[in-house]
């Protein structure tokens, strides 16, 4: 594991290095470092790999799984791997504020699927409904709840935070009034059944991107063509998954046989609703809006989340790869 603090201390003097390994037949390899264990979020990449889209671009793509003991952002920032993907955009804003030389170059999900779940007998269907409620939430989600409350002028003292895990049981047993999770995690939400009431973070005014892709500034400057090839092939893989859902799930299970086919078939329909929206219909898969990014930076600055000065927009994102692939990324809404 690479310790981020140690990495930051050594970065200024040592500089980041690039390690573009050679794959089959000498093709350059793009290693995609995830912030989680591989699964259905990578169905587009899996389709692109299995169907030869990366090979057609003259590259090889390898998915590098993450997990609790792996700081994927630090791994990519060190130069070990060429690109990475995190679950939510704030991770990259916070990294930029700490001086890590990385930039987001595309967004895998246009609308963040993070949501608050309640039951019809005691619904939280709008932000004002949080007042007086007990919210069961994981520690990493507390800042998202704080952002929602701040955005909607609700005092934090009016809500009781109850630390829980990922299990939905506390809601069903009445220990809490609200729990949280990703709408794409359809398996976890099964126990809530038809009585579930959803309030998306996005609809409550906190507009974050999910599954953003990032690379170091050095990689973007020196190997931008490699990232463009990765984007073209990946976009094609996601377009294939959108048009061929059963076949896409078959390819996913072939690549990751530990997954449950029936569960993944349900999940893909939800995931694709977040990967393809009105924005992608006009701008293509992977697009992102600088105004939404600036809105996020401003909100997190308001909440005092940056240990140093809030990062500037161009220290967080770059549109260069999106512009270079604008004519090839599928326009599907």
N, C-alpha and C positions, 0 to 999 in steps of 0.2 A: 504494500500500500504506500502511496506517495502522500506524505503529510503536506497539506497545503501551506501551512505556515513555514515549514522548512523550505519548501519549494520557492516561496516568495522571497525568503531571505537570500537564497542563492541565485535567483533569476537574474538580477541586475548585473552581477559580475560574470556569470557563466554564459548567459544567453540561451535561448531555446534552440534545440537542434531538431533536424528533420531526419526521419529514417524511413525512406520509401523503399520497402523491400520489393524484390522482384518475385512475381508469381509465376503461374504456368506460362510457358513459352515466353518468358521475359516480360510479361505484362506487369505494369506498376500496380501495386496493391493499395487500395483505400481501406484502412481499418476503421470501422465505425464503433467507437467506444460508447456503450450504453450506460445509463445511470441506473439500470435495473437488470434483472434476469430476463433473458430473451423470451419473447412471447408474441401474442397477436398484434402488438403495436408495430411489429416489423413485417406485417404481411406484404406490404408493397415491396420492401427490399427482398423478401424471400421470393416473391414472384419474379422480380427482375433477375435475381440470381439463377433461379431454376430454369427460366426461359431464355437465358443467354443474353439478356440486354446489356449487362456489364461487359461481357466478352465482346459484344458487337461494338462497344465504345473503346475497346482496346485496354480495358482495365479488369482487375479482379477485386471483388469486394468481400471483406471478411467482417462478420459481426463479432464484436468483443463484448461479452456479457459484463454487466456491472453487478452491484450488490452492496450490502450494508458496509462492507469493509473496503470498498473501492471508491475513491474520490475521482470520478471520471473526468471532471473539469481539470483537475490538476494533472491527470495522466495526459490529456490532450495538450494542455498548456506546456507541458515539459517537452513536447515534440515526439513522444513515444508513438502516438498514433495520429493519423492525419485528420480525423474528424470525430465529432461526438454528438450525442443527443441527450438532452436532459428532459425531465418530465414537464417542467414549467419554466416560463421565461424569467421570473424573478431570480433564479439561480445565476443566470448570465449577467443580469444587471448588478447583482451583488459581487460577482467575480470581477466585473469590470471596475467596480468602485474600489476593489482591493488591489488593482493594478495588474491583474492577470491579462496577458496579451492575446485575448480571444475575442472573436466577433461572431454574432449569429448571422448566418447567411440564408436561412430559409425556415419556414414554420410548417411542421407536419400537420398540425391541427389548427384550423382557423379560429375556432371557438373552444375555449377550455371546457372540458366536460366535468370539471369539479362541481359538485352540487351538495346541497343540504337536503336531507331526507327526513320527513316527518310522516305522521299518520293522519288519516282523514278525521279521526275523532279529536285531534288537537293539532290542526295544520299550521305549518309555517309556509305560507304561499307567497309572501311578500316580505321585504326587509322589516317593516314595522311590526310584524308578527313575532320577531325575536324578543321583544321586550318581555321580561319576566320568565323567559324560557331557560331550561337547562340544555346546554349544547354539549353532546359527547363528541370529542374531537381528538385526533392525534396531535402530538406536540408540533409536528411540522406544519399542521394546518391552522394553528392558532393565529399566525400572522394574516392568513387569508380571511379569517373571521374578523379580525381587527380592521382589516381593509374594508370589508363590507360595512361594518358599523360606522367607520369614519366617513365612508362615501355617502352614507344615508343619515348622517347626523344623529346616530344613536349612541348614548353614553355606554361605555363598556361596563359600568357598574350595574346596568339594567339587565345584563345577561350573565348567567352562571356558567362557567366553563368547567366541564368534567372530563379529565383525561381518560381516554379509552384506547383500545387497540383498533384493529380493522373490522372486528366483529360487529354485526348489527344487533346482537342480542339485547344490549342495554336499552335500545328503543322499544323492542318488543316487550320487555319486562317492565317498562315504565320508569327505569332508572333515569332516563333522560328524555327530553322532548324532541331532540333533533340529533341525527348522526350525519357524518359526511362520507363522501367517497366519489369515485369517478363513475359517471354514467356508463362508460364503456366497460366497466367491470360487472357485467350482467350476472355472472355467477354469484358474486357476493351479495347482490341485491335480491336474489330469489326469495329469501325468507320473508321479505316485506310484503310480497304479493301485490294484490290489486288495491290495497289500502294505502299504498305509498304515495306521498305528495313530494314533488321535486321542486326545488328552487335552485336554479343554476347560479353560480357565482357571477357569470357573465351578465345574466338578466338582472342581477342585483346591483349592477353598475361597475363591477370590477372586471375589466376586460383584459385578460391575460392570454398569452399564447401557450399552447401545449405542444410538447414534442419538438422544440426548436433544435435545429442543427447548427453546429458551430465549428470553427477551426481557429487556429492561431493566425495572427496578422502575417506572420512569416509565410505560412502555407498559402494564405489567400493571395499574397503578393507574388510568390515565386512559383506556386503550383495551382494557380487559379484555373488553368485549363483542366487539370485533373479533377478538381471539384465540380467543374461544369459538366464533365463527362459523367461523374457520379450522379449529379442532379438530373441530367437527361434520362439516364437509365432508370433511376429511382422513380421519377415522375411517370415513366412508361409502365413501371411495375404497379404503381398505385392505380393508374388508369385501367390496367388489366384487371386488377382486383375489383374495381368498381363495376366493370362490365361482366365479369365472370366469377361470381362470388363462391359458388360451389367448388369450382375448379381451384380457385385461389386458396380456399381452406384445405383442399386436398394437398396442395403444394406446401402449405404451412405445416401440416401434420407430417408430411414426408421429411421436411427439414427438422421439425421439432416433435418427434413422436411421443414425447411425454405429455403433450397437450391433449385436451378432450375435444374431439371433433364436433360433437353436438354443441358444446358450450361456445366454441370458437365460431361456429356458423351463426349463432345468435349475436355474438359480439361484433362480428364484422359489419353487420348492417348498421349498428350504432356508431362504430368507429368511423365508417365512411361518411356518415352525416356530419362529422366534425372535420374530416379531412377535405371534404368538398362542400363549398357553400357558395353564396352569391359572389364572394370575392374571387374564388377560383374559377368561376364561370367566365369572368372577364379578364382575370390576370394570370390564370393558370395555377396548377397545383404547386404548393410550397410558398405562395406569395405571402407578403406581410406588409402592414401599413405603418410607416414611420410615426404617424400621429398616435396610433394605439400604443406603440412603444414609448413615446414621450409621455403619454398619459400614465403609463405604468411607473415610469421613473419619477414623475411628479408625486404620485400617490405614495410611493415608498419613501420618498424624501419627507413628505408630510408626516409619515408614521415614524420617522427617525430610524429607518432601517439601515442606512449607510453609515459605516464606521468612519468613513472619510467623506469628502465632498461628493455629492451625487454625480454619477458619471454623465458625460455629455452623450447625446444620441449616437454620434459617430464613433464613440468609444464602446458602444454596445452592439451595434448592427452595421452591416454593409449590404447594399443592394447589388453589388457587382456581379455575383454569381447568378442572381435572378435575372438581371438584365442580359447576361450572356446567354441565357437559356430561354429567353422569353418566347421565342417562336416554336419551341419544342415541348414545353410543358403543357400537358393536356388541360384544356379549358372546359371543365365539367362543373356543374353546380348542383 
